[in-house]
Structures are given as C-alpha cells and as structure tokens.
Amino acid sequence: MPYINVKFTKGSATPEQKAKIIEGMTNVLRDVIDKAPAATWVVIDEVEFEDWGVGGLPVLDYWEKTGISASASQNRN
C-alpha cells in the first residue's frame, strides 16, 4: 500500500488545490506502477513558516534574501 507525504508551508494551497494534488499523486502511482487508487494514501502536511528552512535560513528570510517574487509567496499570511 503506497503512502505519499507532501509537505509545504502553511497556506500554500487552497482546499481545491490540495484535492488536485491528492488526485494527481494517486494517478501517478496508478499510471507508473499500476497501484490501485483505493490502496494509495496521500497525506498533506502544512508546516508553519517558522518551522521551515532552506539555504540555512528560515524560509521567509531566505525568500527576502533571494528576492522571491510576490506571486510565489502571496499565501504567506
């Protein structure tokens, strides 16, 4: 029974987008390794910004330092 764990920062996806992620990940395993969707588990974990780091920095500091676009970080509230 496959188990897929998707993690991203809190507020990065709407409920509708999460549903599409779950469907899409399930379909990948069905299409690539012939796993039954009913046997595939997908779990989405939303991580608080202060609990996520990249490049040795908290993610918000990293985004500021690297000049990430507003559209990529618009759901940071």
C-alpha positions in Angstrom: 0.0 0.0 0.0 1.7 3.2 -1.2 1.9 6.2 1.2 2.8 9.6 -0.2 3.6 12.5 2.1 3.5 16.0 0.6 4.8 18.9 2.7 4.6 22.6 2.1 4.3 25.8 4.0 1.0 26.6 5.6 -1.4 28.4 3.4 0.4 27.5 0.2 -2.6 25.7 -1.3 -6.4 26.0 -1.2 -8.6 23.1 -0.4 -9.3 22.7 -4.1 -5.6 22.7 -5.0 -5.0 20.1 -2.2 -7.7 17.9 -3.8 -5.9 18.1 -7.1 -2.6 17.2 -5.5 -4.1 14.2 -3.9 -5.8 13.1 -7.2 -2.6 13.8 -9.2 -0.3 11.9 -6.9 -2.7 9.0 -6.8 -2.9 8.9 -10.6 0.9 9.0 -11.0 1.2 5.8 -9.0 -1.7 4.2 -10.8 -0.2 5.1 -14.2 3.5 4.4 -13.5 3.5 1.4 -11.2 -0.1 0.2 -11.6 -1.2 0.8 -8.0 -4.9 0.8 -7.2 -6.1 4.2 -6.2 -8.1 2.7 -3.3 -4.8 1.4 -1.9 -2.9 4.7 -2.2 -2.7 7.0 0.7 -1.8 10.7 0.3 -1.2 12.9 3.3 -0.6 16.7 3.1 1.3 18.3 5.9 1.3 22.1 6.2 4.3 23.4 8.0 4.4 26.7 9.8 6.9 29.2 8.2 9.0 29.3 11.4 9.4 25.5 11.2 10.7 25.5 7.5 14.1 26.5 6.4 16.1 26.5 3.2 19.7 27.5 2.5 20.5 27.7 6.2 17.8 30.3 6.8 14.2 30.4 7.9 12.1 30.3 4.7 10.8 33.9 5.0 14.3 35.2 5.4 15.5 33.1 2.5 12.7 34.5 0.3 13.6 38.0 1.3 17.3 37.5 0.7 16.8 35.9 -2.7 14.2 38.3 -3.9 11.5 35.7 -4.4 8.5 37.2 -6.3 5.4 38.2 -4.5 3.3 35.7 -6.6 5.4 32.8 -5.2 4.9 33.9 -1.6 1.5 35.5 -1.8 -0.1 33.0 0.6 2.3 33.7 3.5 -0.3 35.1 5.8 
